[in-house]
Amino acid sequence: MKRVLLGGFKHESCSFVPGLATLDTFRRHHLLEGQEVLSPARGTGQETDGVIAVAKEAGVELIPTIDAFAGAAPPVADSAYEYLCERILAGAREHRGTLDGVMLPLHGAMTTETREDPEGELIGKVREIVGPDIPIVVSFDMHCHLTDLSVRPADAIVGYHTHPHVDFFDTGARAMRILVKAMNGEARPVVAHRKMRMMASAERHNTSVGPMSEVMARIREIEQEPGILAATVFATQPWMDVQELGWSTVVVADRDRALAQAKADEIALMLWERRERFLVQKTPIKEAVAAALAGEGKPFILADSSDSVSGGSYGDGNWLLRALLEMGYQETALLTCTDPEAVAVCFAAGVGAEVTVPIGGKLTPQFFQPLTVTGYVKTLSDGNYMSDLPPNPVHIGRQAVLQVRGISIVLSEQPAMTIDQSVYHSVGMEPRHFKVVGVKSPGGFRAVYGPFAAGIFELDAPGPTDSELTRLPFTKIRRPLWPWDRDLAKPW
C-alpha cells in the first residue's frame, strides 16, 4: 500500500486591514490535527474529501497531519504560521523513508508578518525532508499568489476551475489522481508557470460568463490534449501588498516541460488580450438603490466588494446602510455588519428592546465611520452555523438582528462571509423575502444568489477590498504592472 503524507492550511490575506490572524482565528473556523483531519469535523465537500475519496479508490494510506482554515483576514502572525507549518514538517520527518508521496491542499494567498509566500516556503521545506524522488502535489485556490518558491519544489500544482468556487472536492480529487499516477510510475509530472504583470479585481473572475469563461473553455481543451495532466489560471487575490503581485498560469505535463511552458504561455496571452474586459464598472450606491426600488420583483442584490469579508475585510462597512437612511428608504432590506460593541448593547437590552447605537466603522476607521441608528432588537443568536460555500462549521461570535424601520441589520462579533445565504438563514431571515439584500463579496455570491435575484448591482464604494485597485495604498508592488500602468505593452 502506498503511503501519502497529507496536510494543509487555508487563509487569504488582506494587507489593508489592521491586526493579525492568529491560531484563534483558525480555531474559530477549524483547526484539526492527526486523525481528526480524516473526520467530517471540518464539514464536507472540501478538497481534503476529494483526496480521501481518491486515496480510498486507489488503496492509498493517508498519513494526516493538519487541516486548518481561517477564511480571509489580515496577514497571519509568524508564530501561528510556524505552528501550522511545523505540524506538517514533523509528520514528514517522522515518516521520512516510508512515504511514497505528499499531498498538500493549500490556499496560496497567505502572507505573514515577515513572509510574502509562506506556502512556498513550506513546500520547499517538505522537499528538503522527503528528498528529490518523492512526488509532491499541491492544490491551490484560484486566487493563489504563485511564486517560484512554490513551483520549484512541486511536481504538480492544481487549482480551482470555478469562480464562484464550487469545485473544492473535484480539485482535491484531480490533484490526488495525479499523485497516484506519479507514485505508480504511470506519469512523471512536471510543472511550468508564467507570472504576468497583470491584476484585476474579483468581480470579473466569473468562470461561467465573460472573458474568464472563454479562457476556461480553452483550459478544458488543453487538459484533454496528449501529455497534459492539469492546467489552470491563478487570478491572484488582489488585496495583497506583495512584491511579486500578478496573475499566473500553470500547466502540468507528463515529462515534457517545454510543452507545459508553451501551454502556460498560450493561456497567459489569452488573459492579456482580454485584460480591458476584466476591469469593473461600478454603480453609485444611491443610483443602485433607486434602480432596485423602480424594479419589479425581489430580491435585488447590492454587492459591496469594497468591504468583502471573503477578501479579508472585517465587514464593518456601512456605506449601503448610510445611503438607505439618507434616502428615507421605506422598503425592506437585509444587511450585515461586524460590530461586537453593538452586539453587546443588543444582548444587554434583550429581544424587543429599543436601542440607539453606533453601527460599523470601528474596526477599519481608515475607510468607514460609525453611523448611529435607533431600532429594536429582533433576534439574538450564538453565531454558530454551517456555511454552504464552502461547507464548513462557522463560529462568528454572538449575533443580533437590529430592526431599523424596514431594514434588518444582522450584527455579529466576528466577520461573516456572505457568499451564500447561511449567515441570514442562521437568524431566521430569508433573503428572497426582501427587496434589497446586501452582500459583501466581489462575485463569489453569484453561484447562490444569481439564479433567483431580480437584479444585481455592484456598488462603487471605497474600502480595504476596493475593486479600483489603483485607489488602494500599495507600497511593495513592482512596476510596471497593469492596470497601474495602462500603457504596458507586454504581459511579462
N, C-alpha and C positions, 0 to 999 in steps of 0.2 A: 504493500500500500504506500502510495506517495504521501509525503508529509509536507504541509504548507503552513508557514507562519502567516498569521492573519492579524492585522492591527491597523487602526486609522483614527483620525480625528478630523472634525469639520468645523471651520469657523471662517466667516467672511469679514474682513476688517474694513472699517471706515476711518480714514485719517482725520476727518473734520468734526469729530465729536470728542468731548473731553473724557478723561478717565482711561481705565484699562479693564480688559476682560480678565477674570481670574478663574481659578478652579471652581469657585462657587457659581460662576456664570455657566460653566459646563454642567455642573450638578443640577442647575435649575432645569436643564433640558434632559440630558442623560450623560452619565459617565460610568461605563460598565467595564469591569476588568475580569480577566480569566474566563471561566466557563460561562459567566453572565453574557459575554459577547455573543454566544450562540443561542441565547434565550430570546423570547419575544419581548423582553422588557423595554427595548428601545422603540417598539412599535413594529409595524410590518411594512413590507414592500420596499425596504431600503436596499441599497447596493449590497450590504452585507447579506441580506436574504438571497439575492441573486447569486452571490458567491457560494453560500451554503448549499443552495439547490444544485448548482453545477458540480460542486465537490461531491455531493451525495451520489449524483448520477455517475460520476467518474470513479467512485471508490477512493476518494482522496481524504486523508485525515487532516483536519484543520487544527492548528495549534493557536488558540486565541490568546491575544494579549490585552488589547484595549479597544473600546469603541466609544468615542466621545463626540458630542455635538453641542454647539453653543450658538447656532444661528448666526446672526450678524451683529456686530458690536464694535467697540473701539479695539485698537490693537491689543494683543494678548500680553500679559505680564510675562517676562522672561521665565520666571520661576514656574508658572503654570505650563508653559510650553515645554520646559525642560522635564517636568514631571511626566507629561504625556509621552514625550519622546523617549524617555528612559524606560518606560514600561515596554515599549516595542523593542528597544535595543537590548534590554535584559532578556527578553524572550529569544532574540536572535543569538545572544551569547550562550544562553542555556542550552539551546538545541542545535548549535553550530555543529556541523559534521553529520547531522541526521536529517537535515532539511533537503527537500527536492525543489522547493520554490518558495517565493514570498509574494503575498498579495496585500497591497496597501490601498484600501479605499480612503482617499483623502479628499479635500476640497480644492486646495490650491490657491486660495486668495487670503491666506493668513499672513499678517505681519506681527512682529512683536516689538518690544521696546527697542531692541538693537538689531533685529533681523528683518530683511526685506523678502527673503524666500526661505522661511524655516522648514517648509515641507521638502524643498530641495536639499537642504542640509540633512534632514532625516534620511532621505533616500540614499544619499552619499554615505552616511554612517552605517546604514544597513549593509550597503555593498562592501564596505571595508570589513565587516564582520563575516559575512557569508562567503566572500571570495568572488572571483570573476565568473565562475561557471554555473552558479545558481541563478535561474531566471527570476527577475523581479518585475512584476507587473503592477502598474499604478492606475487607479481610476480617479478622475477629477471632475468637479463641477464645470459647467460650461463657462463659468466666469473666472476660471483659473488664471492666475498671474504666472505664466510659464517662463522659466529661465533655463539656461544651460545647466544650472545646479541640479535641476530635476531630470533633464533629458540625458545627460551623460551617463549616470549610473543605472538608468532604467532600460529594460529590454523592450517594454511596451508601455504606452500611455494611451488610455481610453477615456473619452469624455462623453458627457450627455449629448444627445442628438435633439433635445427638445427644449424650447423655451416658449411658454411656461414649462418648467421642469416637471415631467411626468414619467420619465423613463429611468427612475432610480434603480429598480430591480433589474431591468434589462441591461443597464450599464455595468452593474456588477457581474451579471451573467456573461456578457460579452468579454469582459476583462478576464474572468476566470477560465473561459473556454480557450483563450489564447495561452494562458499559463499552462493549462493541461496539455495543449498541443506541444508547447515548448518542453515540458517535462518528459513527454512521451517520445520526443525526437521526431514528431510529425511536422514541426516547423522550427525555424530559428529566427525569431522576430528581431527586427532592427527598427529603430525609430528615427525619424527625421522631422525637423520642425523649421518653421520660418517665422521669425519675430518681425512684426510690422510696426511702422511708425504711424499708427492709426489708432484712434479711440472713438468711441461713441457710447452714449448712454443706453440704458437697457430697454427703453420703450420700443425700439426697432429691432430687437434681438429675436422677435417672434418668429419661430421656425415654420409656422403654418401659413403666413402671408408675407408679402413684401420681399425685399432683397434677400433676407436670410433664408426664406423658403426656397429661393432659386439656387442658392449656394448649397443648401442641404440636399436638394434633389441631386445635384452633381456629386456630392459626397456619397450618397447612397449608391450611385452608379459606380463610383470608384471602388467602393468596398466590394463590389461584385466582380471586379477585374482580377485576372490571374495574378497571384503573387501578393495581393493586398489583404492584410488582416484587419485593419481598422483605419478610420480617418475621422477627423473632427476639426472644428474651429473653436478656439477659446476666445470668446468676446469678453475680454478681461473686466473684472469688477472695476468700474470707472472711478471709484472714490477712494483709491489708494494712492497716496503721495509717495511713490517709489521711483527710483532712477530708471528702471527698465520697463516703465509702463508702456503697454502696447498689446494689440491683439496678436494671437499666434495661430498658426495652422500646424496640424500634426498628422502624419501618416505613418502607420506601422506596416512594414512589408516583411515577407519571408525571405531573409538573406540578402535582399537587393536594396542597399541603402540609397543608391543612385535613383532607383525607381521611386522610393519613398520620398526623396527630396524633390523630384520632378513633380510629383502629385501635390505635395505640400505647397510648392510654389504656384502651381496652377490654381489651387483653391485661394491662396492669398491674393493673386491677381484678380480673381473674380470679386473678392471683397473690396479691393481697392477701386476697381472700376465702378462699383456701386456706392462708394463712400458718401456721396451727397445725399443719397436716399436714406442713409442711416441717421441723418440729422432730424431732430424732433421739433415740430411746430406746436407750441402750447396755446391754450385758450386762457385769457384773463379770467380770474375766478368769478367775478360778478357777471361777466358775459356767459359763462358756463351755467351759472345758477339760473339766469334769465331764460336761457335756452331750454333748460330742464323744465322750468315752470310752464313754458309755452308748449312743450312737447306732450304727446299723448302716452299714456301707459306709465309703468313703473317697474323696476327702479332705474333711475339714471345714476350711473356710476361716475363719481368725480374722483379722479386719481391724483393724489398729491405725491408725486415721486420725490419732491424735494425733502420730504420727511419719511423716506422709505425705511421702515423697520427691517425689511428683508435685505436692505442695502447697508444697514449698520446704524441708521439714525435711531435716536431714543424714542421717537414717536410723540414728542411733546409739542409739536407744531399745532397752531390753532388758526391758521390763515382762513380756512374754509368756515370755521365756526364764527370768526370775526365778521366775515363777509355776510353770512346769513343773518346775523343780528343787525348789522348796519343796514341791510336791505329791508328789515322788518319782515323777514320770511315767516309765512304763516302755515306752510305745508309741513309734511313730516320729513324728518331727516334722521339718519343714523350715522354717528361718528365715533371715532376712538381718540383717546388722548392719554398719554402716560403722565401721571401726576400723583405720586404717593402721598403728598400733603393733602390734596383734595380728597383722595380716597379716605384718609384718616378722618377728615371732617365729616364725610358722609357716614362712616361707621359710627362715629361718636353721636351723630344726630339720630340715626336709625331710619328704617324704612318709613316713608310718609312724611318725614320732617322737611321743612323748607330750610334751605341753607343759601348763604351768599358766600361765594368762594372764588378766588382767582384760579383760573384753569390754564395749564400749559406754560411754556416759556421759561421753566425753571431749570431744566437740565441742559439746554443748549441756548443760553441767553444771547450768544453772539448772533443768533438767527431769529429767535422768537421772543416775545414778551408776554407776560401773564395777561389774561383777559378775565375781568371779574364778571361773574354771572350770578343770577338768582334762579333757583329751581327747587324741585323736590326730589328726594331720594326715592327712586322707584324700585331698585333691586340691589341686593348685596350678595356677593359670591366669594368663594375661596380662590378662584382663579386657576383651578386645576381642571384640565380637559384634554381631549385628544384632538390634535390638528389633523387635517386631511392631506395637505400638501406641504411637506412630506408627512406621512403617517407617524406622528411622534406624540408622546406624552408632553404636555405643556404645563409649566408652572410659572405664572406671571404675577404671583402675589395676589393680594386681595383685589376684587373688582367691585365697582359701584356704578350703577346706571343713574345718572343725574338727568332729570327731565326739565328742559328749559323750553317752555311753550311746546311746539311740536317736535323739538329737536331732542333726540335721545343720545346722550353722550356716555359711551362706555369708558369709564376711567379705570386704569389699572396701575398697580405699583411698579410693575416691570413692563418693558415694551412688548407689545402684542403684534405679531405678524397678521397681515390682512390679505394674504394671497388666496385664502379660502374664507369660508363663512364661519369657521369654528369659533372665533372669539365672540361673534354676535350670537351664535346658537348657544354658547355656553351660559349666557344670561337670559335666554328665552326670547331673543329677538330674531325675527325672520326678515332678512333684507328684502325679500320680494314684496313685502307689505309697505315699504317706504318709498316716497317719491325720490329722495336723494339719499344715496349711500356713499359715504366717504371711504376710500381705501388708500392706504399709504404704501404704494407699490408702483414701480415703473413698468409693469407689464405682466408680472407673474400672476396677477389676479385674473387674467383673461380666460384661463382654462376653466375656471369655475363660474365667473360672473358673465363671461361673454355670451354663452348660449341663451341666457334669459334677460339680459339687460335691455332696457328700452333705448338706451343710448349710453355712450362712454365719452367723457371729456377728460383730457389730460391738462391739468391746471398749471398755469405759469406762476410759480412762486419761488422765492429764494429759500435755501435751506442747505443742510450739510450733505444731502444727496441730490443736489441740483442737477438737472439734465443738461443745463447750459454749463458745460464743464469749464469753459474759459472764465466764468464768474467766480470760481472757487479758488481759494488761496494755495494753489500748488506751489511748492518751493524746490522739489527734488527732481522733477521730470526732466529728461534730457530732450532738448530741442535740436532740430526741428521735429515737431510732432503734430500731426493733423488731428483736430481742426484748429489748434492754436495757430498753426502756420498753414493757412488755406492755400497758399501758392506752392506747397510742397509737391515736387514733380514725381518723386519715386517712393514706393512704399517701403523700401529697405535699403 
